[in-house]
């Protein structure tokens, strides 16, 4: 009787098994508990706080919006789109090409090493989860966490747009949580900042998806300077 009741309940609740499982998989993929070390990086925020560039929630919001409207729109979002297509087609040559483009757009050694270190950790996790091609493609997946992210997204049938929501949200949440510890801010202030920034995510993704290859490439001078100086900062909470 219970076996019959469960499908009936699913139908009455409007549950779509395939799309709902994909959504849960996405939540797994962007969870802060994923063991890839996202929470250990501040991407220059630690140095920016020490220098007095970021003192308030308003300062933090402006810092993140600047990055969202530059490097995320013109680098990460369009490159994730191209990596996703390469993973769908199982085109290793294209995957390697776009990983190299992504690394070339990481403006400091610190930012590049973060991409690589998180990529290596995610590649090991995907292999442990028996994701197809993860083991064979490990040399390139270990160069970029974005590559592992799209490989898992394609395998778990997470649509590109949803995958990008998760990718951008994860970036945003991790940096806000870092700032809460560094500035410091109260948890409520941090959540209020996230709440205010959420409406900017969808327009950024929509714009990034429209870019042609010739439009790719972004620069954030303040981020590059802060990240470079963070490498030699006297005391640090976050990795370099």
Secondary structure as GFF3:
##gff-version 3
##sequence-region A 1 240
A	DSSP	alpha_helix	2	13	.	.	.	ID=ss1
A	DSSP	alpha_helix	17	29	.	.	.	ID=ss2
A	DSSP	three_ten_helix	38	40	.	.	.	ID=ss3
A	DSSP	alpha_helix	45	50	.	.	.	ID=ss4
A	DSSP	alpha_helix	57	67	.	.	.	ID=ss5
A	DSSP	pi_helix	68	76	.	.	.	ID=ss6
A	DSSP	alpha_helix	77	88	.	.	.	ID=ss7
A	DSSP	alpha_helix	92	104	.	.	.	ID=ss8
A	DSSP	alpha_helix	109	128	.	.	.	ID=ss9
A	DSSP	alpha_helix	138	141	.	.	.	ID=ss10
A	DSSP	alpha_helix	145	155	.	.	.	ID=ss11
A	DSSP	alpha_helix	160	183	.	.	.	ID=ss12
A	DSSP	alpha_helix	187	209	.	.	.	ID=ss13
A	DSSP	three_ten_helix	213	215	.	.	.	ID=ss14
A	DSSP	alpha_helix	221	230	.	.	.	ID=ss15
###
